[in-house]
Structures are given as C-alpha cells and as structure tokens.
Amino acid sequence: MLYYLITLVVIAIDQLTKWLIVKNMNLGDSITVIPHFFYITSTRNTGAAFSILEGQMWLFYAITIVVILGIIYYIQKHAKFKYLLGVSLALILGGAIGNFIDRLFRGEVVDFVQLHFVHYDFAIFNVADSSLTIGVILLFIFVLMDDRKSKE
C-alpha cells in the first residue's frame, strides 16, 4: 500500500541522516550550510519536543506503541480512498517510528537540523520531527476540508 511505502521512505531517510550525523560528527559539532540561517548541528535529546519529559523513556515507549498501533488501525479502516488522510497518517507514522528506533537502540534521539530566524534560534530537530510536523499539518487540513464537505 502507498501509505506504508511513504512510511518506509521516511524511516529510511530519517535513519540514514541520523547515522551519517553520528558517524561523521562529534556531539556539539556544527556545519554552516547557509550562514545565519541553516546549520547541521549534532545534538541528542532524551525527551520529547523541546526536551520536555526528558529521561522518561518508558513513557515514550508506551505512548509510541499505542500511537503506532492506532495509526495503523486508522489507515486500514479510514484512509482507503482518502488520500490526504492516508498521506498525513503515513508521515506521522514514519516520524513516530523513526524517533522510536532512536529511543529504543540509542536511548536518545539524534537531532541535527538547526535554523535561525533573525534573532530566534528554533529548536534543533531531525527528519522524523519534520515528517511528524508536516503530517499533523496535513491532518489538520484534511479535518478542515472534511468538516466543510460534511456541512455542504
């Protein structure tokens, strides 16, 4: 199914980029890609977004397993002809599994994308985080469109 292929591509790109960072950079190393805007910076995160709940791995394992099973169920039951829903869930699933693999095998998540906006330093993130964010945005768009369609 297309949605699981999207999930596998996200996981593969996420794990490849993280492996490259771990293999080729020391913790704290930074490479300038676009000066004053985009850097590759090797960091680790033992929490969730913005390091919340740092060190609570058992909680992340439990939540992630429930989320993964719920998303698979929802893809199977509700996304067959709803492509935007299916793609959004596939991106969320790929991101969740990508970070779960890190937590399971490394005990931490490898982050490396660092962006600066004028005087604001955005939290350092990775491909899985990006996939999760894009998936949630697409899911929100789907819900809005579906709600509008049901009111017509």
C-alpha positions as CSV (number, residue, x, y, z in Angstrom):
1,M,0.0,0.0,0.0
2,L,1.2,3.5,-0.9
3,Y,0.9,4.8,2.7
4,Y,3.2,2.2,4.1
5,L,5.7,2.9,1.3
6,I,5.7,6.6,2.3
7,T,6.3,5.5,6.0
8,L,9.2,3.3,5.0
9,V,10.8,6.1,2.9
10,V,10.5,8.5,5.9
11,I,12.1,5.9,8.2
12,A,14.9,5.2,5.8
13,I,15.8,8.8,5.2
14,D,15.5,9.6,8.9
15,Q,17.7,6.7,10.0
16,L,20.3,7.3,7.2
17,T,20.7,11.0,8.1
18,K,21.0,10.2,11.8
19,W,23.5,7.5,11.1
20,L,25.6,10.0,9.0
21,I,25.5,12.5,11.8
22,V,26.5,10.0,14.5
23,K,29.2,8.5,12.2
24,N,30.8,11.8,11.0
25,M,30.2,14.4,13.7
26,N,31.0,14.7,17.3
27,L,28.3,15.8,19.7
28,G,28.1,19.6,19.5
29,D,29.9,19.9,16.1
30,S,28.2,22.3,13.7
31,I,28.5,22.8,9.9
32,T,27.3,26.0,8.3
33,V,25.0,25.3,5.3
34,I,23.5,28.8,4.9
35,P,25.2,31.4,7.1
36,H,23.0,33.0,9.7
37,F,20.1,30.7,8.8
38,F,20.8,26.9,8.4
39,Y,23.3,24.7,10.2
40,I,23.8,21.0,10.7
41,T,24.5,20.6,14.4
42,S,25.0,17.3,16.2
43,T,22.8,17.1,19.3
44,R,20.9,14.5,21.3
45,N,17.5,14.6,23.0
46,T,16.3,12.2,25.7
47,G,12.9,13.9,25.9
48,A,10.1,14.8,23.5
49,A,9.8,18.1,21.5
50,F,11.9,20.9,23.1
51,S,13.3,18.2,25.6
52,I,10.1,18.0,27.6
53,L,9.8,14.9,29.8
54,E,13.5,14.4,29.5
55,G,14.6,10.9,30.6
56,Q,11.1,9.4,30.7
57,M,11.9,6.6,28.2
58,W,9.3,4.1,29.5
59,L,6.6,6.7,28.9
60,F,7.8,7.3,25.3
61,Y,7.9,3.6,24.6
62,A,4.3,3.1,25.8
63,I,2.9,6.2,24.1
64,T,4.7,5.5,20.8
65,I,3.5,1.9,20.7
66,V,-0.1,3.0,21.3
67,V,0.2,5.7,18.7
68,I,1.7,3.4,16.1
69,L,-1.0,0.8,16.5
70,G,-3.7,3.5,16.4
71,I,-2.3,5.0,13.2
72,I,-2.1,1.6,11.5
73,Y,-5.6,0.8,12.5
74,Y,-6.8,4.2,11.3
75,I,-5.0,3.8,7.9
76,Q,-6.6,0.4,7.4
77,K,-10.1,1.4,8.4
78,H,-10.5,5.0,7.2
79,A,-7.8,6.0,4.7
80,K,-8.5,3.8,1.7
81,F,-9.9,6.5,-0.6
82,K,-9.0,9.5,1.5
83,Y,-5.5,10.2,0.1
84,L,-4.8,13.3,2.1
85,L,-5.7,11.5,5.3
86,G,-3.6,8.5,4.3
87,V,-0.5,10.5,3.4
88,S,-0.8,12.6,6.6
89,L,-1.0,9.4,8.8
90,A,1.8,7.8,6.9
91,L,4.1,10.8,7.6
92,I,3.1,10.8,11.2
93,L,3.7,7.0,11.4
94,G,7.1,7.3,9.7
95,G,8.2,10.1,12.1
96,A,7.0,8.3,15.2
97,I,8.8,5.1,14.2
98,G,11.9,6.9,13.3
99,N,12.3,8.6,16.7
100,F,11.1,5.3,18.4
101,I,14.0,3.5,16.8
102,D,16.4,6.1,18.2
103,R,15.0,5.8,21.7
104,L,15.0,2.0,21.6
105,F,18.5,1.5,20.2
106,R,20.3,4.7,21.3
107,G,18.4,5.7,24.4
108,E,18.1,9.2,22.9
109,V,17.0,10.9,19.7
110,V,19.6,12.3,17.3
111,D,18.8,15.9,16.3
112,F,20.8,17.9,13.8
113,V,18.8,20.5,11.8
114,Q,19.3,23.9,13.3
115,L,17.5,27.0,11.9
116,H,18.0,30.7,12.9
117,F,15.3,33.2,12.0
118,V,16.7,36.7,12.5
119,H,17.3,36.6,16.3
120,Y,15.3,33.4,17.0
121,D,17.0,30.0,17.3
122,F,14.5,27.3,16.5
123,A,14.7,24.0,18.4
124,I,17.1,21.6,16.7
125,F,15.2,18.8,15.0
126,N,15.5,15.8,12.6
127,V,13.8,14.3,9.6
128,A,11.3,12.3,11.8
129,D,10.3,15.5,13.6
130,S,9.8,17.2,10.2
131,S,7.7,14.3,9.0
132,L,5.6,14.4,12.1
133,T,5.0,18.2,11.8
134,I,4.1,18.0,8.1
135,G,1.8,15.0,8.8
136,V,0.0,16.9,11.6
137,I,-0.5,20.0,9.4
138,L,-1.9,17.8,6.5
139,L,-4.1,16.0,9.0
140,F,-5.4,19.4,10.2
141,I,-6.1,20.4,6.6
142,F,-7.9,17.1,6.0
143,V,-10.1,17.6,9.0
144,L,-11.0,21.2,8.0
145,M,-11.8,20.0,4.4
146,D,-13.7,17.0,5.6
147,D,-15.7,19.2,8.0
148,R,-16.5,21.7,5.3
149,K,-17.5,18.8,3.0
150,S,-19.9,17.3,5.6
151,K,-21.6,20.7,6.1
152,E,-22.4,21.0,2.4
